[in-house]
Structure formats: structure tokens, C-alpha cells
Amino acid sequence: MTHHPVSFAIHGGAGDMPDRDHGYADHLAALQAIGVSTRQALADGADAIDAVELAVRQLEDCELFNAGRGAVLNADGDAELDASIMRGDGACGAVAGVRRPRNPIGLARAVMDDGHHVMLVGPNADQACDRFGVDTAPPDYFVVNDRLRQLDRARERSAIMLDHDEPLGTVGAVARDARGALAAATSTGGMTNKAPGRVGDSGIIGAGTWASDASCAISSTGHGESFVRVNAAAQIHWRMLLGHEPMTAAAELVIDQIVACGGMGGLIGIDRDGLVCLPMSTRGMFRAWAELDGPVQAAVFR
């Protein structure tokens, strides 16, 4: 069997975040550590699908990012979580509007592995945690003080914050393993002060998450409605497959479409050759990556 150099990328949200004196040192340290863990798993022979789930679980567990613990809160003050995962052979699973799974990406993976459905939503998806043996957590596990303050600010302004002074949260991962297989995963709490029941791109296969061994693996972050409108992640795949466009060119064209329909954000991608792209329309995107067995790098701003 041919051994392929491994590559991965992770993101923790994009936005027009302000410069800070310390340059988001805590975020960079978390991204670097999770990146090293992900790269080590791939180097040890992990399948791409297991590597992206591992990375997103760690991002969900880190309250610096808008997914799992530390997710933003909806208009009712609740954390409503969306996640999706896809393997390069077309297997996929997704959940939306869930409140119970400690790691929403784990429930999405369970849906994928079960194979009967692609997507479960709301209370019925929450009940599936018991059936699939997925760890759950009480509602207050997900709520952290920073997000309560953020919700208060949004309510004062009657705003649904995407927002321009704090990163558009969402976390995700893409990977190519030593067998050359691709996978992608995405997880989010959505937007601060969003309407209960709102679902963005992170829980939607084709919009926020896509993987095909024939082309690329993509995970998006940003204004979810815009990524849904242009079918962002899958569009890159089709541009590569049918239009023979390089991944980087296809991804940048899709980001241009996001901006054209009033949105903003970024994405991470890996193509079948193991090359990484990290385009964004925003000032920054929390990200870490390693390309073709190379070292782990982490960055915030463009």
C-alpha cells in the first residue's frame, strides 16, 4: 500500500477580530496543542475520519471556541448545537439543534456509523444519545460567563451577533491520512441571540462540511446563511471535479460568493494531493495546520 504524507487543518472560527496586545495567545496555544495531537494521531496511522473527530472533540471541549462547552447562546439563553462529519467515500452524519451531547460531533459520528439516516434534529436527536451510547451533559455544562455577557450585549442592541468584534465561532477539521483518504468535520453553537431552532451551515452536509476522496475535504466558518445559500463546501468539490479548478482557486471563488451575498467567513480545505488552503474574507481565522508531514503551524490574522 502506498504511504501518503499526512496533512490536516483545524479552525476555531473567523471574524474581524480586533488586534490584541497578546495576539490571542491562549487561542494560539490551544490551536497548536490540538494541532499537535491531531498530527500525531495521523502519524500513528489514524484514519482521517478518526483524526477529524478527535480534533473537533478537543475544540468542543475548549471553552475559547464556539462549539460544545463555551458555545454561544440563543435568544432564550440556551446552547443549541449543530455538527456534521463526512468521510471521503461519502459516508456522513449530522445533528442540529441538540442540547444534550457533551460532544455534538460524537453524536454526528454515531449517526454516520449507524448508517440509517444522515441527519437527526432537536429533542429526537438528543434522545438518540442514549441509543448510541453518546455521553451527555446538563445544560449548564455548556454555558460559560463570557457567553452570558455576550448575550446581554446582543440583547441590549437587539442584535443577532455574527459578529464583527468577536470571531464567528464554529470549529472544524479536515485531514488526509496515510492511505490518502480524506475527511471533514464541523461543529458550532451558531450565532449569539439567534432564534431558537435556527440551523446554520455547520450541521448541513454540503454547506459547512464536505469530503470526497476524488477531490477535497472542506470545513467552513462564518455567516452560516450565506454558506448555505451558495452550497459552499460541496461547490468547491464540484468545481474541482467537473471544472478541473485547483482547490485554492475554487475555494477563493466560493468565498467571493459569500461576500457577494452579504456574508463573511472563511474555510479550511485539503485536496487529494494533501495540499492545504485557508482562505477568508475576514481579518482573521483561528487556525492550525500541517501539510505533507510538515510541522504544525498556528495563526490568527491573515
C-alpha positions as CSV (number, residue, x, y, z in Angstrom):
1,M,0.0,0.0,0.0
2,T,1.3,3.5,-0.9
3,H,2.1,5.6,2.1
4,H,0.9,9.2,1.6
5,P,2.3,12.1,3.6
6,V,-0.4,13.2,6.1
7,S,-2.0,16.7,6.2
8,F,-4.6,18.3,8.4
9,A,-6.1,21.7,9.2
10,I,-8.3,22.9,12.0
11,H,-10.2,26.1,12.6
12,G,-11.8,27.8,15.5
13,G,-13.9,30.5,13.8
14,A,-13.3,33.5,11.6
15,G,-14.1,37.2,12.1
16,D,-12.9,40.8,12.0
17,M,-11.5,40.4,15.5
18,P,-9.6,43.4,16.9
19,D,-5.8,43.2,17.4
20,R,-5.0,42.4,21.0
21,D,-1.7,43.1,22.9
22,H,-1.1,39.4,23.3
23,G,-2.3,38.4,19.9
24,Y,-4.8,35.8,21.2
25,A,-2.0,33.8,22.9
26,D,-4.5,31.5,24.7
27,H,-6.2,30.7,21.4
28,L,-2.9,30.1,19.6
29,A,-1.7,27.8,22.4
30,A,-4.9,25.8,22.2
31,L,-4.8,25.5,18.4
32,Q,-1.1,24.5,18.5
33,A,-1.8,21.8,21.1
34,I,-4.8,20.4,19.4
35,G,-2.9,20.5,16.1
36,V,0.0,18.6,17.5
37,S,-2.4,16.0,18.9
38,T,-4.2,15.6,15.5
39,R,-0.9,15.4,13.6
40,Q,0.4,12.7,16.0
41,A,-2.8,10.7,15.6
42,L,-2.3,10.8,11.8
43,A,1.4,9.9,12.1
44,D,0.4,6.9,14.3
45,G,-1.8,5.6,11.5
46,A,-5.3,7.0,12.5
47,D,-7.9,7.1,9.7
48,A,-8.8,10.7,8.6
49,I,-12.3,10.3,9.9
50,D,-11.0,9.5,13.4
51,A,-8.5,12.3,13.3
52,V,-11.1,15.0,12.4
53,E,-13.4,13.7,15.1
54,L,-10.6,13.8,17.6
55,A,-9.7,17.4,16.7
56,V,-13.2,18.7,16.8
57,R,-13.9,16.9,20.2
58,Q,-10.9,18.8,21.6
59,L,-12.1,22.1,20.1
60,E,-15.6,21.4,21.6
61,D,-14.1,20.8,25.0
62,C,-12.1,24.1,24.9
63,E,-14.4,26.9,26.0
64,L,-12.4,29.5,24.0
65,F,-14.3,28.4,20.9
66,N,-18.0,28.5,19.9
67,A,-18.8,24.8,20.0
68,G,-19.7,22.3,22.8
69,R,-18.7,23.9,26.1
70,G,-18.4,27.6,25.6
71,A,-20.9,27.8,22.7
72,V,-22.8,31.0,22.2
73,L,-26.4,31.2,23.5
74,N,-29.7,31.6,21.6
75,A,-32.3,34.2,22.4
76,D,-33.7,32.0,25.2
77,G,-30.2,31.8,26.8
78,D,-29.7,28.2,25.7
79,A,-26.9,26.5,23.9
80,E,-28.3,24.8,20.8
81,L,-25.6,22.9,18.9
82,D,-25.1,21.7,15.3
83,A,-22.4,19.4,13.9
84,S,-21.6,17.3,10.9
85,I,-19.0,14.8,9.7
86,M,-18.1,13.2,6.4
87,R,-15.8,10.6,5.1
88,G,-14.2,10.7,1.6
89,D,-16.2,7.7,0.5
90,G,-19.5,9.5,1.0
91,A,-20.5,8.3,4.5
92,C,-21.8,11.2,6.6
93,G,-23.8,12.1,9.6
94,A,-25.2,15.4,11.1
95,V,-27.2,16.7,14.0
96,A,-28.8,20.1,14.6
97,G,-30.5,21.9,17.5
98,V,-29.1,19.5,20.1
99,R,-28.7,20.3,23.8
100,R,-27.6,17.1,25.4
101,P,-24.4,15.6,23.8
102,R,-21.3,16.6,25.6
103,N,-19.6,16.4,22.2
104,P,-22.1,17.0,19.3
105,I,-19.5,15.8,16.8
106,G,-19.6,12.4,18.6
107,L,-23.4,12.2,18.0
108,A,-23.0,13.1,14.4
109,R,-20.4,10.4,14.1
110,A,-22.8,7.9,15.7
111,V,-25.5,8.8,13.2
112,M,-22.9,8.3,10.4
113,D,-21.8,4.9,11.8
114,D,-25.4,3.8,12.3
115,G,-26.0,4.4,8.6
116,H,-29.8,4.5,8.6
117,H,-30.0,8.3,8.4
118,V,-27.8,11.3,7.6
119,M,-29.3,13.9,9.9
120,L,-31.2,14.0,13.2
121,V,-32.5,17.2,14.8
122,G,-33.8,18.6,18.1
123,P,-35.2,16.6,21.0
124,N,-35.3,13.3,19.0
125,A,-31.6,13.7,18.2
126,D,-31.0,14.3,21.9
127,Q,-32.8,11.1,22.8
128,A,-30.6,9.2,20.3
129,C,-27.6,9.9,22.6
130,D,-28.9,7.1,24.9
131,R,-29.5,4.7,22.0
132,F,-26.0,5.3,20.6
133,G,-24.2,5.4,23.9
134,V,-23.1,9.1,23.5
135,D,-22.0,10.9,26.6
136,T,-24.4,13.7,27.7
137,A,-24.1,16.8,29.9
138,P,-26.6,19.0,31.7
139,P,-27.5,22.3,30.1
140,D,-25.3,24.4,32.4
141,Y,-22.2,22.5,31.3
142,F,-22.2,24.3,28.0
143,V,-22.8,27.8,29.4
144,V,-19.8,30.0,30.3
145,N,-19.7,33.5,31.7
146,D,-18.2,35.2,28.6
147,R,-21.1,33.9,26.5
148,L,-23.7,35.2,29.0
149,R,-22.1,38.7,28.8
150,Q,-22.1,38.4,25.0
151,L,-25.8,37.6,25.0
152,D,-26.5,40.5,27.3
153,R,-24.7,42.9,24.9
154,A,-26.6,41.4,21.9
155,R,-30.0,41.8,23.7
156,E,-29.1,45.5,24.5
157,R,-28.6,46.1,20.8
158,S,-31.5,43.9,19.7
159,A,-28.8,42.2,17.5
160,I,-28.1,38.8,16.3
161,M,-24.4,38.9,16.5
162,L,-22.3,37.3,13.9
163,D,-20.3,39.4,14.7
164,H,-17.6,41.9,13.7
165,D,-15.9,42.4,17.0
166,E,-15.8,38.8,18.0
167,P,-14.9,35.8,15.9
168,L,-17.7,33.9,14.1
169,G,-17.4,30.8,16.1
170,T,-17.6,27.4,14.7
171,V,-14.9,24.8,14.8
172,G,-13.8,22.3,12.2
173,A,-11.1,19.9,10.9
174,V,-10.1,18.4,7.7
175,A,-7.5,15.6,7.2
176,R,-5.7,13.3,4.7
177,D,-4.4,10.1,6.2
178,A,-1.5,7.9,5.3
179,R,-3.8,5.9,3.0
180,G,-4.7,9.1,1.1
181,A,-8.3,9.1,2.4
182,L,-10.0,12.4,3.2
183,A,-12.5,13.5,5.9
184,A,-14.0,16.7,7.3
185,A,-16.0,17.7,10.5
186,T,-17.6,20.9,11.7
187,S,-19.3,21.9,15.0
188,T,-20.9,25.1,16.3
189,G,-23.2,26.9,18.7
190,G,-24.3,29.2,15.9
191,M,-24.9,32.9,16.5
192,T,-25.4,34.8,19.7
193,N,-29.1,35.7,20.3
194,K,-30.2,33.5,17.3
195,A,-33.8,32.4,17.1
196,P,-34.3,29.1,18.8
197,G,-34.4,26.4,16.2
198,R,-32.1,28.3,13.7
199,V,-29.7,26.0,11.9
200,G,-26.7,27.3,10.0
201,D,-24.2,25.6,7.7
202,S,-22.2,23.6,10.3
203,G,-24.9,21.0,10.6
204,I,-25.5,20.7,6.8
205,I,-23.6,18.3,4.6
206,G,-22.6,20.2,1.5
207,A,-22.8,23.7,3.1
208,G,-20.4,23.6,6.1
209,T,-18.8,20.2,5.6
210,W,-17.8,18.1,2.6
211,A,-15.3,15.3,1.9
212,S,-14.6,13.3,-1.3
213,D,-11.5,11.2,-1.9
214,A,-11.8,12.3,-5.5
215,S,-11.4,16.0,-4.7
216,C,-11.1,17.6,-1.3
217,A,-12.2,17.9,2.3
218,I,-13.8,21.2,3.4
219,S,-15.0,22.8,6.7
220,S,-16.5,26.3,6.7
221,T,-16.9,29.0,9.3
222,G,-18.7,32.3,9.2
223,H,-22.1,33.6,8.3
224,G,-24.0,30.3,8.0
225,E,-26.9,31.5,6.0
226,S,-24.5,32.7,3.2
227,F,-22.6,29.4,3.2
228,V,-26.0,27.5,2.8
229,R,-27.1,29.8,0.0
230,V,-24.1,29.0,-2.1
231,N,-23.7,25.4,-1.0
232,A,-20.2,26.4,-0.2
233,A,-18.3,23.2,0.7
234,A,-19.8,20.9,-1.9
235,Q,-19.5,23.6,-4.6
236,I,-15.7,23.5,-4.2
237,H,-15.8,19.8,-4.8
238,W,-17.9,20.1,-8.0
239,R,-15.7,23.0,-9.3
240,M,-12.7,20.7,-8.9
241,L,-14.3,17.6,-10.2
242,L,-16.2,19.0,-13.2
243,G,-14.5,22.3,-13.8
244,H,-11.0,20.9,-13.1
245,E,-10.2,24.0,-11.0
246,P,-7.4,23.8,-8.4
247,M,-8.8,23.7,-4.8
248,T,-7.4,27.1,-3.8
249,A,-8.9,28.9,-6.8
250,A,-12.3,27.1,-6.3
251,A,-12.3,28.0,-2.6
252,E,-11.5,31.7,-3.2
253,L,-14.3,31.9,-5.7
254,V,-16.7,30.5,-3.2
255,I,-15.5,33.0,-0.5
256,D,-16.1,35.8,-3.1
257,Q,-19.7,34.5,-3.5
258,I,-20.2,34.5,0.3
259,V,-19.2,38.2,0.3
260,A,-21.4,39.0,-2.7
261,C,-24.5,37.7,-0.9
262,G,-23.7,39.8,2.2
263,G,-21.9,37.3,4.3
264,M,-18.4,36.8,5.6
265,G,-16.2,34.0,6.8
266,G,-13.5,31.5,5.9
267,L,-12.8,27.8,5.3
268,I,-10.2,25.2,5.6
269,G,-9.5,22.6,2.8
270,I,-7.3,19.8,1.9
271,D,-7.1,18.3,-1.6
272,R,-6.5,14.7,-2.6
273,D,-2.7,15.6,-3.0
274,G,-2.6,16.7,0.6
275,L,-2.3,20.4,-0.1
276,V,-3.9,22.8,2.3
277,C,-5.9,26.1,1.7
278,L,-7.1,28.5,4.3
279,P,-9.0,31.4,2.5
280,M,-11.0,34.0,4.4
281,S,-12.9,37.3,3.8
282,T,-12.3,38.4,7.4
283,R,-9.3,39.9,9.2
284,G,-8.6,36.7,10.9
285,M,-9.4,33.0,11.3
286,F,-8.3,30.9,14.2
287,R,-6.4,28.0,12.5
288,A,-3.6,25.4,12.7
289,W,-2.4,23.1,10.0
290,A,0.4,20.8,8.8
291,E,1.0,20.0,5.2
292,L,2.6,16.8,3.8
293,D,4.2,15.6,7.0
294,G,5.4,19.1,7.8
295,P,5.4,20.9,11.1
296,V,2.3,22.2,12.9
297,Q,1.7,25.9,12.4
298,A,-0.9,28.1,14.0
299,A,-2.2,31.6,13.2
300,V,-5.0,34.1,13.9
301,F,-4.7,37.0,11.4
302,R,-4.4,36.9,7.7
